[in-house]
């Protein structure tokens, strides 16, 4: 009976996931998705200019529509965890054993980096709070300049070099700029520039073992300790974190609109910028469209993310009714925040204000939130604490969902066997440790702004691949498994529309991956996606002798190694070819502004 908690331990030391959640619990676990808007709000504003809030709205509408396909297929699998990628992967299994694990893997390596990205920003907030870098116009810097005014003179070689690099600058202005930079550097706490080691990873990025890395690692361990107690404890912590974070965030999003602070010129005249992070308006040229599609590409990583609400089907007391409610109400909450917050930010700050370094890298968002409501210093400091809690909320959501994807992928015979383990509280601890180790590596890369967006751009390649495969799995399940009970069934036209959106996402991938400062992000993402192929081949053909674990296909009414009849014929293969063709064409056709 699904409403009975499955306590106790399975054979040996391996436990089971425990049915301890209702739909509200799953909603609270997924409540870390709305704060994801703060992860890339500056980056998208820099890339798409005045179009930024429109990008968020379009992306959120697409994510909400797509979720109905995921809600339907999730209801078919009351005995699986791991989310939409697991439920959709089974549709592809009849057509290729290798596509199913590809979907699961791509979903995991897209979601898992939220741990490192969130911890990197949170570490930045902590460093800013305890070891702030002084502003160039702060009194302490001005006093330093006054005391060291003779250290830079108009005939200094540094002044000549500065003028050469900044045409039109007068010697006096160059002296002032250099003294200001020297003052900031001299008064910057040593911990902000300290690094234990720094090394380049060929064809990827530069890793840095610094203060951000160590603080971020400690934060991840704290989140691990909370989730070690199981999904029920996680949902309880998430509930209170969500209330503390989301209520003020909602007020901050509404207040500028209600109080009339929105400047109409900030949200009209909607054209892309002349180039990424340029403050001037551009045109709807090929380059402008590329920037726009790049914004839609990266926004998807946040706006589609509430599909994680169906990661916990195996842990729901009544999956038949709770699965749809969890993803539907999570989607409504995300619509509210992803519509309001970007609009309020842009309406008050304008395009130029959104380009501030602290907003682009995420560490100055709290101060910007304070500015939206005219907050003083005390309230702004409270908003810094609020931002750290918001990041905790998002990170906990990511670890809970991504670890269960690994766990179920192992249970179904797609991922390494050692991940098939849960502790006495029903927490998939080996999958969680794997998440932790992977994100320590990513944290070293994400410790600077450039590395941060590299991780985001590459991981999103996997996320778009997953969404493409899963949106197509909706109609494949309809064709091949139409007889399977669906507690909630989407209208046929919506399944068809979401299939079209799968190919729209392919367009975003081809055009948008290059926008984020790394022209090779698409190809690095493809290579990383392909890493699952030898891993699966070893698990399936060497470890399991070419057979899937018993019960892997039970929810589809398939016994043993029977994968069922391929009723869809060649259509799934044509969908794959069509999607790849769109990606490659878009990558060739759309080019960044000169």
N, C-alpha and C positions, 0 to 999 in steps of 0.2 A: 504494500500500500504506500502510495507516494507521500502521504501526510505523516508517516512515522519516521522519526529520526533514526538514521542508520548509524548507531554508535557501535563501538567495538572494532576489533582489528581483524583483518583478513589473514590469510595464511602467512606464516613467517612473521616478518617484522613490517610488512607492507600494510598500510591502512587504506581506507576508502574515503572518497569525498563524501561528506555528510550532508544529508538533506536538512538544512537548518535555516533556509531563507524563504521569505515570501517575496512578492514582487517589489514591495517597498524596500526590502533589504537589498535586492539587486539594483534598484534605482539609486540607493545611497552609495553603493559601491561604485556605480558608474557616474556619480556626481562630480568626479574629478575631471570630467570632460569639459564643462563650461570654462573653467579657468585656463584651458589650453589656448583660449583666444589671446591671453597675455603673453604666450610663448613667442608668437610671431607677428603680433599686431604692428610692431615697428618695421619689421622686414617687409611685410606686404605693403605697408604704406610707402616705404621707400621704393619699392618695385613698381607699384601701380599708381602712385600719386593720388589724385582726387578720386580715382575709381576704387580705392581701397574698401570703403564700406559697402559698395555695390558687389565687389568680389566676395566679401563675407556673406552677404545675403544670398547671392546666387549659389554659392557653395553649400550653404546651410539648407537651402530648399532642395538641392540635389541630394544631399545626405539624408534628409527626412523622407523624400520619396523612395530612395533606395532601401531604406530600412524596412519597408513593408515586404520586400522580397526576403530579407533576412529574417523577419518575424515569421513568415510562413515556413521557411525551411527549418528554422530552429524548433518549431513546434513538432516537427517530425521526429526529433531525436531527444526524447525525454530522458534517455539514459547516458547522454554524452555531455561532457563539459567542453571548454575550449573555444566556444564562440562560432561565429558564422563561417570562418574559414574551414573548420572541421566539418560542419554540416554541409557546406557546399562542395567540399573536396570529394565527398562520397559520390556525387553526381558524375564527376569526371573519371572515377575509378574504372568504370566499364570501358572507357575509351583509351586510357593510358594509365598505367600504374604510377608513372612518374609525375603526372600533372597534379594528382591529389596531394602528395607531400610538398610540391612546389607552392601550392596555395597556402598550406598551413605554415610553411617556413617563411613565406613572404609576409604573411600577417604578423608572425612573431617578430621578425627583424625590423618591421615597421613600428610596432607598438613598443617593443622593449626599450629603444633608445629614449623614450620619455623619461626613464629613470635618470639617465646621465644628463640629459638636457635640463631637466627640472632641478637636479641637484647642483648643476653648474650655476644656474641662475640664483638658487637659494644660497649657495656659498658666496656668490657675489654680494648679495644683500647683507649677509653676516659680516663679510669683510668691510663693506661700506659703513656698517653700523659701528664696528669696533676699531677699524683702522681706515678711516676715510682719507681719500686723496683730496687735498685742499683745492678749492676753485682758484683760478688765476686772479680773480678779483676779490678774493677773501682778504681780510685784514692781516692775517698771519703772513700771507704771500706778499702783500704790499709792504709790510714791515721788513721782510727779508730783502725785497728789491731796494728799499731805501738804504739798508745797511750794506748792500753789495753793488751799488750803482756804478762804482768805478771798475767793476770786473768786466764790463763790456763797453767799448767805446766805438765811436762812429768809424774809426779807421781800423777796427778789428777785422781780421780775415773772415771771421764768422759772419760779420755784417755783410760783407761783400758776397759771400756765398748765399746768404738769405735773400738778398736783393736779386741775385741772379735767378734764384728759384721762384721768386715772387715778383714778377715784373711790375714796375710802377710803384713799388714800396719806397718810401723815403728812408734815409739813414736813421732818423729819429724813431720812426715807427718800427724799423727793424731792431733797433736797440731795445725798445720797449717789449717787443714780442719775444726776443731772446732772453731778456731778463725774467720775463714772466714764466717762460718755459723752464729756465734754470731754477726759479723759486719753487715751482710746483715739484720739480724733480728732487730738489734738496729736501723738501718737507714731506715727501711721500713716504709713508712707513715702509720699512725694509721688507716687511712680509708681503707687500703688494708686488714687489719685483723679484722676490726670492724664488728660486727654482732649483730643485734637487737634481733634475736632469731634463734635458730637452733633446729630442731626436726626430729626424724626418723619417716618415714611413713612405717608401717609394710609391709614387702614383696615387697616394692618398692624401695625407695631410701631415702636419707637424704635431707630435705628442709632447706634452709638457707636464712633468710631475711637479706641481707647485702647490701653493696653499689651497687653491680652489679644488684641486684633486683630492687632497687629504680631507678637507671639510666635507666635500661631496660624498666621499667614501663613508665617512662617519654617519652622515644623514641616511644613506642607503641602508646601513646596518640597523639603524633605529627603525626604519620602515620594515625591514626584514623581521625584526623582533616582534613587532605588532602583528604581522601577518602569520607568524609562526603559530599563533593560537587558533588559527582556522578562520573560515569565512564569516562565521557569526560575530566573532570579536572584531574582525576587520570592518564589517558593516556597521557595527555599533560605533566604532571610532570615526568612521567616515560620516555617519549621520551628524554627529556633533561638529565635526570639522566643516561639513557642508553648510550647516546652518550658520556657523560663525563667519564663513567666507562668503557664501552666495547672497545672503541677505544684504550686507553692506555693498557688495558689488552691484546688486540690482538697484539699490538706492542711488549709487554713484552713476549708474547708467541712465536712470530716470531724471535725476535732479537737473542736469543742464537743459534737458528738453522742457521740463515743466517750468523752470525759472527763466526760460527765454534766452539762454546763453549761446544757443546754436547760431553761428554766423552763416548766413545763407550762401555767401560766396565760397565758403569752405566745402560745401556739398553740392555745388552746381558747376556748370561748365565742365562736364565730366569727359576728360580726355586723359590719355596716358602721359607720363612725363617724357621729356626728351631722351632721357637715359635713366637707368636704375640709380636711385638716390640723388637725382637731379631735382632741384626745386622749381624748375621752369616747366610749363605745360608744353607737351608735344602734340602729335597728330596721330590719327588712326592709320599710320603707315604699317608696313610689315613689322618694323621694329616695335611700334606701339602695341600691335596685337600680340607680339611675342611676350612683352612684359605683362600684358593683361592675362594671357594664358598661363604665364609663370606664376602669377598671383593665385589663380584658381588651382594650379597644381599644388602649391604648398599649403593653401587654406584647407584642402581636402584632408590633410593629416590631422587637423583639429576638428573640422565640422562633421566629418563622417564618423568620428571616433566613438560616439555613443552606442554604436553597434556592439560595444563591449558589454552592454547590459545583458546580452544573451550568452555570455561566456559561462554562466553559472546554472545552466539548465539542469545539470546533474545534481546541483545543490539546492534546487528549488523544492519546496514541500509539495507543490502542485504545479508542475511544469505546464500542464495543459492550459491552465488559465493565466498563470503568472508570467509566462514567457512574453506574450504579446504586450501585456500591461507594462512590463519592465522597459521594453525598448520604446514603446509608444510615448510613455510619459517622460522618459529620458530625452527623447527627441523633442518634445514640446519645450522642456526646460532649456535645451540647447538653442532652440529657435529664439527664445526670449533673450538669452545672453549674447548670442552671436549677432543678433540684429541690433540690440541696444548699445552694447559697449563700443564696438568700432564706430558707430554713428556718433555717439557722444564724444569720443576721443577726437575724431576728425572735425566734428562740428565746432568744437571749442578751440582746439589747438591749430587746426588748419594743416595743410600739406607740409609747410616748412617746419612747424612745431613738431610734427610726427617724425621728422628726420633727426631729432636730437639723439646723440649717441646712447644716452641712457635708455631711451625707448627702443632703439634698434637692437641693443644687446639685451634688453629686458630688465636691467638692474635699476633703471630709473622710472619704471612704470608706477611704483608706489607714489613717488613725488608727483607724477603726472595725474594720478587719481586724486591726490589731495588738491591739485590745482583746479580740477573740474568742479569741486564743491567749495573752493575758497577756504580750504582748511589751514589752520595755523600749524606751528611746528609740532606741537604735541599730537594732534590728530594725524599729521603726516607720519610721525614715527609709529603710531598705532597702525597706519596703513602699511608700513614696512613689515610689521609683524603679520598683518593680514595677508600680505603677498607671500610670505614664507609659508604660512599655513595653507594658502591656495596651492602653492607648489607641492606641499606635502600631499594634499588631496589628490592632485593629478598624478603624482608619482605612485601613490598607493593604488589608484585605479589601474595604472599601467602594469605594476607588478602583479596584482591579483589576476588580471586578464591574461597577460602574456605567459605567466607561469602555468596557467591551466591549459593554454594552447599547447605548450610543450608536453604537459602531462598526458593530455588526450591523444596527441600525435604519437606518443610512445605506446599508449594503450592500444591504439589501432594499428600499430606495426609500421609507422611511417618514420619515426624518429628513434634515436638510440634508446635501447632497452632500459638503461639506468634511470631515465626520467620517469619511468612507470612506478612511482612510489609516493605515498602520502603518509604523514605522521599520524600519531594518535588523535590529533585534533582535526584531521582531514585536510591538512595543508600540504600541497605538493612541494615539499622542501627541497628535493634535489633539483627540480625545475627552478625554484627560487634562487638557489645557489648558482645555478647556471646563468640566470638573469644577472645576478650580482657580478659574477666574474666577467661576463661580456661587457657589462656597463662600466666596470672599472677601466677597461681598455678604452671604451668610447669617452669616458670622462676625461682621460688624458688628452684626447683630441679636442673635446668640446670646451676646454679651459680657456679658449680665446674666441672672439667673435667669429673669425673666419672659420675655425674648426667647428663651431656650433652649427653654422648654416650648412657646412659640408655634411655633417652627420644627418641633419634634417633632410637635406636634398636627396642624399643617397638612400636613407631609410624609406623615404616616401616613394621611391621607385618600387620597392617591394609592396607598399600599401596600395598603389594604383594597380599593380599586377593582381594582387589579391582581389580587389574590388571588381576588376574586369572578369576574372574567373568566377567569382561568386555571383555576380549579377547574371551571368549566363547560366549558372547552375540552377537558377530559379526555373527557367523554362525547360532545362534538361530534366530536372526532377519531375516536372509536370508530365513530360512525355514518357519517361522511363518508369516513374514510380507514382503514376496518377492514382493508383489504388490505395496508397498509404494514407491513413487518416491524418488530416491536418486540422488541429484544434482551431486555428485561424487561417483563413484562405484569402489571399489578396485577389482583387478583381483582375480578370485576365488582361484588361487594357493596361493596368499598372505594371504587371509583369513584363508586358511588351515594351512599355515606355522605359522601364529600368534596363531592359536589354539594349535599347538605343543609348541610354546614358553610359552603359559599359564602354561603348565605342567613343563617346564624348570624353570619357576619362582617359582613353588611349590617346586622344588628341592632346589633352593636357600634359600627359607624360612625355610625348615626343617633343612638344614645343617648349614645355616649361622647365624640365630638369636642368637645362643649361643656364637658366636665368640667375642662379644663385651663386655665381662667382666661380663655378667649377664646370668648365665645358665638358669634362669627362664624367660628370655625375651619372648620366644615364648608363654609360657603359660599365662604370664601377658597380652600379646597382644591378645590372644584368649579371655581371660576374658573381656578385655576392649571392644573387638568387640561385645561380647554377650550382653553388656549393652544396646544395642539398642533394643533388643527384647522386654523387658517389656515396654520401652518407646513407641515403635510402637504399641504394643498391647493396651496400654491405649489410644493413639491417635485414632487408627482405630476403636476399638470395644467399647470404652467408650465415647470418645469425638465425634466421627463421626458415631456411631451406625453401624459399620461394612460396611460403604460405603465410596468410594473414592470421593474427591471433583469433582464437575462438571467440565468437560474439561480436567481432568488429562490425559486421553488417546486420546484426540482429534487428535493429530499428527499421531496416528496409525489408524485413521478412526474408532475408537471404541467409542460408545456412552453409557452414563450411566455407569452401573456396568458390562457391557459385556467385559470380558477380552480376548475374542477370543478363537479359537480352538488350542489345544496343538498338532500341527502337528509334532513336534519333538519327541513325545512319551516319552520313557524312557531315551533317550540320555542325556538330561541335568542332570538327576539324576545320571547317570553313570559317567558323567564328574565330578560331585561333589565328588562322592565316590573315583574315581581315583585320583583326586587332593589331597584329604585328606590322602589317602593311601601313596602317594609319600611323603607328608610332614612328616608323622609319621615314615616311613621307613628311610628317609634321616636323621631325627633327631636321630634315634637309631643307624644307621650305621656309620655316620660320627662323629668322635670324635676329640677333640683338641689334639695337640701334648702333650705328657706326660711332 
